[in-house]
Amino acid sequence: MSTARLEASALAVTWIPSEALPSVARLPFDHSLLHYDSPPPDRITDLPALLAADRFRFANELTGWVEVVDGRIATFGAGGGAHMGQTKLRFGPRQLSFAGVSLPELRPAPEVHEDRVRFVQTAGGRTGVPAPRPVPRPPYVQFSAPIAWTTVALTLHADGRVERELIGASAFPRHWLYNERGELVAKSAVMDFTSWMAAAFGTRTPWGSYDDPAVTAAAETALEREL
């Protein structure tokens, strides 16, 4: 009898690039009241340190493992969760920090087959800073910030193959996907600040009845970025 154990993970990191906002929304950022995020590194070796340094808004970490006996999956399990950052407001030399509001992780039952198991997890939340704005459906005014989220999938195969996917995400801001070695493997390809501000609350989130399908692009190499 042959046995083997396979462990893997998928990590989605969400951040705000400087080119992401329309001109009006840029004002508090351009006047240093809020801040943009520098791009996360191509390889993440210390996620808690990045969080402490305020390098991203939140991260969705999904871990999974399977025990394979004679080529078939015998047992399996999953873990992980959300890593929520803070919003920091600067008033001259003074700074105020507001903890992000994390929503419960959504983790449906795994899809189990003899030769593979697929885990899915949704995580996200909103900033602790209010964002009053009109919206196009009842109650027509929102005071809490819109919700940002990612939905990641992790498929472990009995033959040792691993698939990681960013299958859903809020339309804003940017989301990058990493593997268990901390290597960048994919990026969200589209951002839409206007629709996110108008729609990402209530039922138009995974905690209601809706998830935006994520459009992703493979991560380019460091040489391609340099060129």
Secondary structure in CASP SS format (residue, H / E / C, confidence):
PFRMAT SS
TARGET T0000
AUTHOR 0000-0000-0000
METHOD secondary structure of the structure
MODEL  1
M C 1.00
S C 1.00
T E 1.00
A E 1.00
R E 1.00
L E 1.00
E E 1.00
A E 1.00
S E 1.00
A E 1.00
L E 1.00
A E 1.00
V E 1.00
T E 1.00
W E 1.00
I C 1.00
P C 1.00
S H 1.00
E H 1.00
A H 1.00
L C 1.00
P C 1.00
S C 1.00
V H 1.00
A H 1.00
R H 1.00
L H 1.00
P H 1.00
F H 1.00
D H 1.00
H C 1.00
S C 1.00
L C 1.00
L C 1.00
H C 1.00
Y C 1.00
D C 1.00
S C 1.00
P C 1.00
P C 1.00
P C 1.00
D C 1.00
R E 1.00
I C 1.00
T C 1.00
D C 1.00
L H 1.00
P H 1.00
A H 1.00
L H 1.00
L H 1.00
A H 1.00
A C 1.00
D C 1.00
R C 1.00
F C 1.00
R C 1.00
F E 1.00
A E 1.00
N E 1.00
E E 1.00
L E 1.00
T E 1.00
G E 1.00
W E 1.00
V E 1.00
E E 1.00
V E 1.00
V E 1.00
D C 1.00
G C 1.00
R E 1.00
I E 1.00
A E 1.00
T E 1.00
F E 1.00
G E 1.00
A E 1.00
G E 1.00
G E 1.00
G E 1.00
A E 1.00
H E 1.00
M E 1.00
G C 1.00
Q E 1.00
T E 1.00
K E 1.00
L E 1.00
R E 1.00
F E 1.00
G C 1.00
P C 1.00
R E 1.00
Q E 1.00
L E 1.00
S E 1.00
F E 1.00
A E 1.00
G C 1.00
V E 1.00
S E 1.00
L C 1.00
P C 1.00
E C 1.00
L E 1.00
R C 1.00
P C 1.00
A C 1.00
P C 1.00
E E 1.00
V E 1.00
H C 1.00
E C 1.00
D C 1.00
R E 1.00
V E 1.00
R E 1.00
F E 1.00
V E 1.00
Q E 1.00
T E 1.00
A E 1.00
G E 1.00
G E 1.00
R E 1.00
T C 1.00
G C 1.00
V C 1.00
P C 1.00
A C 1.00
P C 1.00
R E 1.00
P E 1.00
V C 1.00
P C 1.00
R C 1.00
P C 1.00
P C 1.00
Y C 1.00
V E 1.00
Q E 1.00
F C 1.00
S C 1.00
A C 1.00
P C 1.00
I C 1.00
A E 1.00
W E 1.00
T E 1.00
T E 1.00
V E 1.00
A E 1.00
L E 1.00
T E 1.00
L E 1.00
H E 1.00
A C 1.00
D C 1.00
G C 1.00
R C 1.00
V E 1.00
E E 1.00
R E 1.00
E E 1.00
L E 1.00
I E 1.00
G E 1.00
A E 1.00
S C 1.00
A C 1.00
F C 1.00
P C 1.00
R E 1.00
H E 1.00
W E 1.00
L E 1.00
Y E 1.00
N E 1.00
E C 1.00
R C 1.00
G C 1.00
E E 1.00
L E 1.00
V E 1.00
A E 1.00
K E 1.00
S E 1.00
A C 1.00
V C 1.00
M C 1.00
D C 1.00
F H 1.00
T H 1.00
S H 1.00
W H 1.00
M H 1.00
A H 1.00
A H 1.00
A C 1.00
F C 1.00
G C 1.00
T C 1.00
R C 1.00
T C 1.00
P C 1.00
W C 1.00
G C 1.00
S C 1.00
Y C 1.00
D C 1.00
D C 1.00
P E 1.00
A C 1.00
V C 1.00
T E 1.00
A E 1.00
A E 1.00
A C 1.00
E C 1.00
T C 1.00
A H 1.00
L H 1.00
E H 1.00
R H 1.00
E H 1.00
L C 1.00
END
